[in-house]
């Protein structure tokens, strides 16, 4: 079963992998079991035990019946969680459908609902307006530089 996990070191047995994952994990108040992987960033998917993703290795060793054709999804939404009750296998389409766009953009602006799809727009109007203003300023500066280079100003 562990041989089906992509990137997992072949030296691990189910028991040693279970011990390795639990040694690198801490439980938080929300019930998640957060793993410390090779990277320094928290809140992102972690790699452990070779080059395997921690949540996939945890699903294979704690839950079992791992199918490499399906994706391992976090029910809790925390990317570095390896709690077995928070992991499930779903198809790629279902995994994409479950991702929701938050009602606020990363800059804190409210997003509008797109009437065609009924979901939040990808870019809020305030961020789009700011990006267009910066683009116009860049283009104006490039045009002024080109005029100066050709001696027209």
Phi, psi and omega in degrees: 000318180291338179292344180275350180277119184290128176087358182283134178299136184285354181277351181277138168257166179304320180291317181291325177292320178299314179296319180298315180293317181291329178291331182264005186245151175228144180271137178248172186299332182283354181097355179283149175253100187272129183258144174261113181264205182283336182276171180259347182278141177256154178087007178238165178301140184247147175253135177216169172056056184098231177244025182273146174290137186298319184290329178287317177297321179295320178297317182295321186271324182272316183268316182084180179055047180281130176248114183293346178281344179255164179257148177268122184249145176267119177291326182282340180085004179265119189291331182258023177271136177238018178298124185300329180284348179263359183250143176211157177258131181222167175285165179298319181297318180292323178296319178291322180295327184286341179287121180253149178270128182291158182289347178239147177282177183291345176265002175092004180279149176289138175266152176264156177275131178283120183294335182288322184250338182082008178249170178291145177294152182293318181241132178285160184295323181295315179293322178296318179297316179296319180295320178293322178297315178297321179296315179298321177296318178298314180297320179296319179294320178295319180294319178295319177296321180291321178296319178294319180296327180268003177073029181262003181226000000 
